[in-house]
Amino acid sequence: MKKDKYAQIIKSQARLLGFDFCGIAKAEFLEEEAPKLENWLKQNYHGKMAYLANHFDKRLDPTQLVEGAKSVVSLIYNYYPEKKLPEAKDDFKLAKYAYGKDYHFVVKDKLKSFLANLQLEIGDFGGRVFVDSAPVMERQWAQKAGLGWLGKNSLLLNREMGSFFFLAELIIDLEVSPDAPLQKDYCGTCTKCIDACPTDAIVKNGVVDASKCISYLTIELKDAIPEDFRGKMENWVFGCDICQDVCPWNRFSQNHSEPEFLPNPELLGFGKSDWQEMTAETFGKVFKKSALKRTKFEGLKRNIKFLEG
């Protein structure tokens, strides 16, 4: 009974903090994922993201991240914007998740409040919060917690809101009643994401060669963008939303209600010339607390130069 009560408290607190969905899975070794991850790394699909090959066991075993871990709480936080940028068709494009303040700060602050509130209500227990910043296989945990299924583009898809959301986790040493994993794949025979990817990054159902992904090329890759991708980037200057924009499930996307995700007013009027003429000072001002800091000013200028041919 206690385990059921804990689950109710956790889900109630998640709603109060604005999370759209909350699911719980038993913290255990991800046996099915081990050979998939090993094969993905062997194929060098992680490109130059060497860190993805590190901490192999930690990625699969939550007890190596939190001693005595019993439960993984997965959360969904919407970022789908009301206003899409840019308005002109031939302007440079920015992934929707990067319009406002960096989600790492926004969601992590919420998670810290979440954990503190739970400890007040339930009592003393241990745990850690994660937002895309540690070796946690968040999509797999979310699927195990019943929040969705993994689409052909490898993203978690939710029947009620598509895929324009952030995932976050609490790994705790508290035993909580788990939710049933979602077993069904609701993509069916649809291949829109595979067909639409201009760089052929989705190599097969649920497997993405990250080294060909526009998001990787514009953010993670620190070297020059390979010439093979010339003319295939479709004006994406930071990240890419193509495989999500074409997904039929994203017709259910609703506008987010997070003020921190609203774009800087200066960004709203950004045209191609603003990107081309941007100075380091403008970059620092417009993208002060943005995810674009990840690629840095020099990386952004490299992307712009590459897109201009």
N, C-alpha and C positions, 0 to 999 in steps of 0.2 A: 504493500500500500504506500509505503514511504516513497518508493521509486516512482510511482504514478503521480504522487503529490509533487515531487521535485520537477517532473516533466511539465506539469501544469504551471508551476511557478515560473519556470524558465521561459515557457512560451508566452506567458502573460507579460513578463518583463520585456521580452523581445518586442512585443507589439507596442508597449508603452514607449519604447525608445525609437520606434519608427521602422523597425525591420519588417519587411513584407512577408517573409516566411521564415519559419524556424523548424528544424528537424533534428532528431537525435539518433546517433548510431553508437553501437557498442565499440569501445576502443580496442581494436585487435589488429593483428598483422594482416595487411592487405594481400592475401595469398594470390588471388587472381591477377592482381596488378603487377606482381614481381616480374614474371616473364615478359609481359607487355612492355614494361619500362626498360628492362634489359635489352630487348630487341630494338626498341626505339633509339636507345643510346648507341647500340652497335651499328645502326644504319647511319649514324651521325646526323640524325634529324634535328639535333639540338644546335647544329651549327657551331658558332664560336662561344655559345653560352656554356663555358666549361663548368660553371657552378652547378649546372643541372646534373652533372655526373658525380658530384660530391654527395656525401651523406646518403648513399643509396638506401641503407637500412633505416635511417631516420625517416625517409620519405614514406616508407612502408609500415613503420611500427611507431604508433603514437606514444608508446610507453618510453621510447628513447628521447622524446621531447618533454614529456611530463612524467616524472616518476610515479608509478602506481596509477597511471591513467586508466579510467574506467569508461568514460563517455566522451564522444566528440559531438559537440553542438554546432550545427551548420546554420548559417544565416544568409539571407538574401536581402540586398539593399539596392533599390531602384536608382538608376541614373538617367533614364530616358528623358531627353530634353524636349521642352515645348517648342522651342525655336531651333531649327536646323541651320548649321553653318557649312559652307557659305551660301549666299542666296544666288549668286551668279554661277552658271554651270561650269565655266572654265577656270574659276578661282581655285586656289589650293585648298585642300581639305584636311580636316583635323578629326581624329576619332572622337566620338561623342563623349566618351568617358573623360576626356581631357579638357572639356570646355571650361570647367570651373576649378575650384581648389583641389589639390591632389587628394584623391580618395584615401590614401594611406593615413593621412592625418585625420580626416573627417571620420572615417569608419573606426579607426583605432581608438579615438577619443570616446566614441559611443560604446565600444567593446569594454573599455576600462570601467566606464560607468555601469555597464551591464554586469560585469563580474563583481564589482563592489556591491551593487544592489542585491545580487543573489546571495553573497556572503552574509549580508545583513539579515536577509529574510530566512535563509536556510540554516546558517551557522557556518562555522569555520570549515573550509575545504580548500584544497590547492588547485591551481590551474594557471593556464597561460592563454593569452589572446593572440590571434594570428590574422593578418590581412595581407596575403600575397607577399609575405616577407620572410618566410622560413620554409624549410623543406616539408611542406604539407600538401598532399594531393587533394586539393580542395574540391575539385569537381567530382572526384570519386567518392569522397566523404559525403558530399551533398546528395549524390545519387543513392548512397547507402541509407541516408537519412530520409529518403522519400521525397526530396525536393524537386526532382526532375530526372531526365535521362540524358545521356551523352549523345549529342547530335553527330551527324556525319562530319561537321566542322570541328569536332571534339569539344565543343562548348556545352555547358549544361543548359538544357532547354526546359522551361517550365510551362505547363499547359495554360496557365492563367496570365503569364506576362512575358513569354518569349525568352530572350537572353540578354537584354540590355540591363544587366545588374551586376553588382559586385558580390563576391562570396567572401565570407569571413567565418572564423571558427573560434570556439573555446574548447580547449582540451582540458578536461577536469578529472580529478581523482574521486569523483562522486558517482556512485552507481545510480543511473536514471533509466526509466523504462524507455527502450528504443522504439523508433518508428519503423514500419516495414519499408524496405527498399522498393523503389519503383522498378519493376521487372520489365515492363513493356516499353518498346521503342516506338514512339509515335511519329517518327519520320517516314516510316513506310518506304515506298519506292521513290520518294522525292529526292532529286539530286541537284536542286537549284544552287546550293552553296558550292558544290563541286564544279558545276558548269560555269558559275559566275567568276570564280577565282582567276584573275588574269595571269597569275604566275604559276598556276597549277600546283599550289602548295598542299592541297588536300589530296594525298596520294591514294588513299582508300578510305572506306567507311570508318570514320572516327580517328584516322591517323593523319596528322599534319606534319609535313616536313618544314619545321620552323625556319630552316635556312633559306626557304623560298618565300616565306610569308612577308608581306609588305610591312606589317607591324615590326617584325624582327629587323628587316632591312633599314627601316627609318628610325628605330629606337635602340635596339640591342647591339646591332653591328657597329663596331667602332672604326672599322677599316673603310676603304672606299667601297661604294656599292658596285657589285660586279656588272660589267657591261651587258651581260645576258638579260638584265632586267630593264634595259633602256627601252622606253616606249610602252612599258607594261604597268607602270605604277599608278596610272589613272589619277594623277594630281594629288595623291595622298602625301602630305608633308610630314605627318606624325601619326603613326598608327593606321588602321584601316577598319572599315565597318562593312565591307562588301558582303561577306558571307552571312552577316547578320541582317543587313538591309534587305536581302532577297529571301530570307527565311519566312515562310508563310506564318509561322508561329508568332513572329514579331508584329503581326497585325493586332495582337492583343496588348501591345505595349501601351502603358499609361504614362502620362507626364509625371516626373518625380516632384516631390515637394520639399526638396532640400535646398535652402537658400545658398549654401556653400558651393553647390554645383552650378550655380548660375554663372554664365561667362562674364568676364570683365567687360564693362560697357564699351571699352575701346576696341575689343575684339569683334564686337557686333558689326562694326563698319569696315572690317578688314577686307581689302581687295588684294588682287595679285601684286600690285605695285607696293602695297604696304609690307607684304612679306619680302619682296625683293629688295626693298630699300631699308629694311629693318636694321637698326644699330643694336649694339650690345646693351646700350642704355634702355632702349625701347623694349627689348626682350626682357630685361630685368624688371621693368615696370609692369608690362602687360601680363607676364607669366610669373609673377613674383612667387606665388605659392602653388604653381601649376605642376602637373605631371611632366610638362615639357622640359622642366629642369633636368630630367633624366637624360635627355639627348644633348643638353647644353646648347649654347648659342652656336658654337662651331659645328655641331652635328646638324642643327637645323639649317644652317647656311649650306652645308654639304648636300642635304636633301633637296633644297631649293635649286641649287646649281644642277644637280642631276636631273631634276624634273624639267629644267629648261633646255636640256639637251646640249 
